[in-house]
Amino acid sequence: MRNALKTTASISEALRSAGIDNYARRSTTVSSRLPTSREARLLHQSQSRPVIVSKAVNVDDDETPIEFGVTLFMADRVRLRFDN
């Protein structure tokens, strides 16, 4: 999977190359906190400005976790929408 991610920016394509054709999002957890100094530097923002942290788990058809991702957003520059 790591090698596949070196050739594509698509998680779906990387999973497909690893033999996983179908997967689903099992959970997403959203929180906020202050960034680390490295995170603030990468986001080009002050360490005193909060970030939104999204943690997600994707599973295969057997409910086996296959991918875990953490994404940070500048809190004052994002809008989240959740539809049920």
PyRosetta script that sets phi, psi and omega in degrees:
from pyrosetta import init, pose_from_sequence

init()
pose = pose_from_sequence("MRNALKTTASISEALRSAGIDNYARRSTTVSSRLPTSREARLLHQSQSRPVIVSKAVNVDDDETPIEFGVTLFMADRVRLRFDN")
pose.set_psi(1, -43.7)
pose.set_omega(1, 180.0)
pose.set_phi(2, -59.1)
pose.set_psi(2, -41.9)
pose.set_omega(2, 179.2)
pose.set_phi(3, -64.0)
pose.set_psi(3, -37.9)
pose.set_omega(3, 179.0)
pose.set_phi(4, -64.2)
pose.set_psi(4, -36.8)
pose.set_omega(4, 180.0)
pose.set_phi(5, -69.1)
pose.set_psi(5, -19.0)
pose.set_omega(5, 176.8)
pose.set_phi(6, -74.4)
pose.set_psi(6, -21.5)
pose.set_omega(6, -177.0)
pose.set_phi(7, -105.6)
pose.set_psi(7, -12.2)
pose.set_omega(7, 179.1)
pose.set_phi(8, -144.0)
pose.set_psi(8, 150.6)
pose.set_omega(8, 176.0)
pose.set_phi(9, -94.1)
pose.set_psi(9, 2.3)
pose.set_omega(9, -176.7)
pose.set_phi(10, -95.7)
pose.set_psi(10, 119.5)
pose.set_omega(10, 175.8)
pose.set_phi(11, -61.7)
pose.set_psi(11, -41.6)
pose.set_omega(11, -179.5)
pose.set_phi(12, -59.5)
pose.set_psi(12, -44.7)
pose.set_omega(12, 179.1)
pose.set_phi(13, -65.8)
pose.set_psi(13, -40.3)
pose.set_omega(13, 179.4)
pose.set_phi(14, -64.5)
pose.set_psi(14, -42.8)
pose.set_omega(14, 178.1)
pose.set_phi(15, -64.9)
pose.set_psi(15, -41.1)
pose.set_omega(15, 178.9)
pose.set_phi(16, -60.4)
pose.set_psi(16, -41.1)
pose.set_omega(16, 179.1)
pose.set_phi(17, -67.1)
pose.set_psi(17, -20.3)
pose.set_omega(17, 176.9)
pose.set_phi(18, -93.0)
pose.set_psi(18, 7.7)
pose.set_omega(18, 177.5)
pose.set_phi(19, 89.9)
pose.set_psi(19, 10.9)
pose.set_omega(19, 179.3)
pose.set_phi(20, -107.3)
pose.set_psi(20, 102.7)
pose.set_omega(20, -176.2)
pose.set_phi(21, -87.8)
pose.set_psi(21, -23.2)
pose.set_omega(21, -175.2)
pose.set_phi(22, -136.1)
pose.set_psi(22, 134.6)
pose.set_omega(22, 175.5)
pose.set_phi(23, -152.4)
pose.set_psi(23, 164.9)
pose.set_omega(23, -178.6)
pose.set_phi(24, -138.7)
pose.set_psi(24, 154.3)
pose.set_omega(24, 175.7)
pose.set_phi(25, -77.9)
pose.set_psi(25, 120.3)
pose.set_omega(25, 178.5)
pose.set_phi(26, -87.6)
pose.set_psi(26, -41.5)
pose.set_omega(26, -178.6)
pose.set_phi(27, -155.8)
pose.set_psi(27, 152.5)
pose.set_omega(27, 172.3)
pose.set_phi(28, -136.8)
pose.set_psi(28, 127.6)
pose.set_omega(28, 177.4)
pose.set_phi(29, -116.4)
pose.set_psi(29, 128.6)
pose.set_omega(29, -178.6)
pose.set_phi(30, -118.3)
pose.set_psi(30, 130.8)
pose.set_omega(30, 178.3)
pose.set_phi(31, -144.2)
pose.set_psi(31, 179.4)
pose.set_omega(31, 176.4)
pose.set_phi(32, -135.3)
pose.set_psi(32, 155.5)
pose.set_omega(32, 178.5)
pose.set_phi(33, -168.9)
pose.set_psi(33, 173.2)
pose.set_omega(33, 173.6)
pose.set_phi(34, -81.8)
pose.set_psi(34, 143.6)
pose.set_omega(34, -178.4)
pose.set_phi(35, -76.3)
pose.set_psi(35, 157.2)
pose.set_omega(35, 169.8)
pose.set_phi(36, -70.7)
pose.set_psi(36, 169.5)
pose.set_omega(36, 178.9)
pose.set_phi(37, -63.2)
pose.set_psi(37, -38.7)
pose.set_omega(37, 178.7)
pose.set_phi(38, -64.8)
pose.set_psi(38, -44.9)
pose.set_omega(38, 179.2)
pose.set_phi(39, -61.9)
pose.set_psi(39, -43.9)
pose.set_omega(39, 178.7)
pose.set_phi(40, -60.9)
pose.set_psi(40, -42.9)
pose.set_omega(40, 179.1)
pose.set_phi(41, -62.6)
pose.set_psi(41, -45.6)
pose.set_omega(41, -179.9)
pose.set_phi(42, -65.2)
pose.set_psi(42, -32.0)
pose.set_omega(42, 179.3)
pose.set_phi(43, -88.3)
pose.set_psi(43, -2.3)
pose.set_omega(43, -177.9)
pose.set_phi(44, 55.4)
pose.set_psi(44, 50.6)
pose.set_omega(44, 178.8)
pose.set_phi(45, -141.7)
pose.set_psi(45, 167.6)
pose.set_omega(45, 178.2)
pose.set_phi(46, -72.6)
pose.set_psi(46, 150.1)
pose.set_omega(46, 177.4)
pose.set_phi(47, -71.6)
pose.set_psi(47, -12.1)
pose.set_omega(47, 179.7)
pose.set_phi(48, -88.9)
pose.set_psi(48, -4.7)
pose.set_omega(48, 177.5)
pose.set_phi(49, -95.9)
pose.set_psi(49, 127.9)
pose.set_omega(49, -176.6)
pose.set_phi(50, -68.6)
pose.set_psi(50, 157.7)
pose.set_omega(50, 173.9)
pose.set_phi(51, -119.0)
pose.set_psi(51, 155.5)
pose.set_omega(51, 171.3)
pose.set_phi(52, -97.2)
pose.set_psi(52, 133.1)
pose.set_omega(52, -179.0)
pose.set_phi(53, -113.9)
pose.set_psi(53, 124.6)
pose.set_omega(53, 177.4)
pose.set_phi(54, -113.7)
pose.set_psi(54, 122.8)
pose.set_omega(54, 177.1)
pose.set_phi(55, -115.2)
pose.set_psi(55, 128.3)
pose.set_omega(55, -175.1)
pose.set_phi(56, -130.3)
pose.set_psi(56, 145.7)
pose.set_omega(56, 176.1)
pose.set_phi(57, -124.9)
pose.set_psi(57, 125.3)
pose.set_omega(57, 174.3)
pose.set_phi(58, -106.6)
pose.set_psi(58, 144.8)
pose.set_omega(58, -178.4)
pose.set_phi(59, -126.4)
pose.set_psi(59, 157.5)
pose.set_omega(59, 175.8)
pose.set_phi(60, -86.9)
pose.set_psi(60, -172.7)
pose.set_omega(60, -177.5)
pose.set_phi(61, -63.1)
pose.set_psi(61, -22.0)
pose.set_omega(61, 178.6)
pose.set_phi(62, -92.5)
pose.set_psi(62, 9.4)
pose.set_omega(62, -178.7)
pose.set_phi(63, 69.4)
pose.set_psi(63, 17.8)
pose.set_omega(63, 176.6)
pose.set_phi(64, -82.5)
pose.set_psi(64, 125.6)
pose.set_omega(64, 177.4)
pose.set_phi(65, -60.3)
pose.set_psi(65, 130.6)
pose.set_omega(65, -178.1)
pose.set_phi(66, -122.4)
pose.set_psi(66, -15.3)
pose.set_omega(66, -178.6)
pose.set_phi(67, -156.6)
pose.set_psi(67, 136.0)
pose.set_omega(67, 176.9)
pose.set_phi(68, -127.3)
pose.set_psi(68, 130.2)
pose.set_omega(68, -178.7)
pose.set_phi(69, -132.8)
pose.set_psi(69, 145.6)
pose.set_omega(69, 175.8)
pose.set_phi(70, -124.9)
pose.set_psi(70, 128.2)
pose.set_omega(70, -179.9)
pose.set_phi(71, -127.0)
pose.set_psi(71, 136.6)
pose.set_omega(71, 176.2)
pose.set_phi(72, -112.8)
pose.set_psi(72, 139.5)
pose.set_omega(72, 178.0)
pose.set_phi(73, -127.3)
pose.set_psi(73, 147.9)
pose.set_omega(73, 171.6)
pose.set_phi(74, -67.6)
pose.set_psi(74, 118.5)
pose.set_omega(74, -171.2)
pose.set_phi(75, -59.4)
pose.set_psi(75, -34.2)
pose.set_omega(75, -176.8)
pose.set_phi(76, -87.4)
pose.set_psi(76, 6.7)
pose.set_omega(76, -179.3)
pose.set_phi(77, -128.8)
pose.set_psi(77, 24.8)
pose.set_omega(77, -179.0)
pose.set_phi(78, -139.5)
pose.set_psi(78, 148.4)
pose.set_omega(78, 173.6)
pose.set_phi(79, -128.1)
pose.set_psi(79, 129.8)
pose.set_omega(79, -179.6)
pose.set_phi(80, -106.7)
pose.set_psi(80, 141.9)
pose.set_omega(80, 177.0)
pose.set_phi(81, -132.5)
pose.set_psi(81, 129.2)
pose.set_omega(81, 178.8)
pose.set_phi(82, -118.9)
pose.set_psi(82, 120.1)
pose.set_omega(82, 176.5)
pose.set_phi(83, -107.8)
pose.set_psi(83, 142.5)
pose.set_omega(83, 177.4)
pose.set_phi(84, -108.5)
pose.dump_pdb("model.pdb")
